Amino acid sequence: MRPNKKFAVTGGIGSGKSTVLAVIKAFGYPVFSCDEIYSELLKEQDFLAVIAREFPHCVNKSGLDRGALAAIAFSGDQSIYDRLNSVTHPHIINRLMEQMNAYPVSFAEVPLLYEGGFDRLFDGVIAVCRNKEDRIRAVSDRSNLSREEIEQRISKQIDENVLRSNADFIIENDGTTNGLKRAIKEVLDRLL
């Protein structure tokens, strides 16, 4: 066991990972987000240069053109999606590990945990699962993505059955807010 314990919270788009992390934070634990780290890295010229080498038409004087990058990443060509992840994920995970190392116990939202093989870096994995229609509704409510675009993103992610069979703990996000909080508390009690 590592001297400090790191736990990953993962799940598909719209599953409620951020909500689970917010509850864990409210219980007093440090939490981190790969999406937030990615946003921080996009402000750094060295990181933008890495993306520009692979996807030059997606980086301009203003920084990353997220729309252009998303358009090619989710175009249906798996090799482009995999190339993007192979370029960005090591930087994101390295920064995440640096931040988590400062705490005896911490939690991180890691969307593509198994796809990137990053599960081995953590002491435990919590998977957040939710039915597909609720996931689509959640993403639609917070973004301008069409149903088709959301389904494209879901199709790029690990199958929920694989997620369920690999995670140490499953949190079902199909009930009430209070039920979700109780489920999270139960998992934390068992983990710690």
Stockholm file with secondary structure:
# STOCKHOLM 1.0

chainA/1-192         MRPNKKFAVTGGIGSGKSTVLAVIKAFGYPVFSCDEIYSELLKEQDFLAVIAREFPHCVNKSGLDRGALAAIAFSGDQSIYDRLNSVTHPHIINRLMEQMNAYPVSFAEVPLLYEGGFDRLFDGVIAVCRNKEDRIRAVSDRSNLSREEIEQRISKQIDENVLRSNADFIIENDGTTNGLKRAIKEVLDRLL
#=GR chainA/1-192 SS CCSSEEEEEECCTTSCHHHHHHHHHHTTCCEEEHHHHHHHHTTSHHHHHHHHHHCGGGEETTEECHHHHHHHHTSSCHHHHHHHHHHHHHHHHHHHHHHHTTSSEEEEECTTTTTTTGGGGSSEEEEEECCHHHHHHHHHHHSCCCHHHHHHHHHHSCCHHHHHHHCSEEEECSSCHHHHHHHHHHHHHHHC
#=GC SS_cons         CCSSEEEEEECCTTSCHHHHHHHHHHTTCCEEEHHHHHHHHTTSHHHHHHHHHHCGGGEETTEECHHHHHHHHTSSCHHHHHHHHHHHHHHHHHHHHHHHTTSSEEEEECTTTTTTTGGGGSSEEEEEECCHHHHHHHHHHHSCCCHHHHHHHHHHSCCHHHHHHHCSEEEECSSCHHHHHHHHHHHHHHHC
//
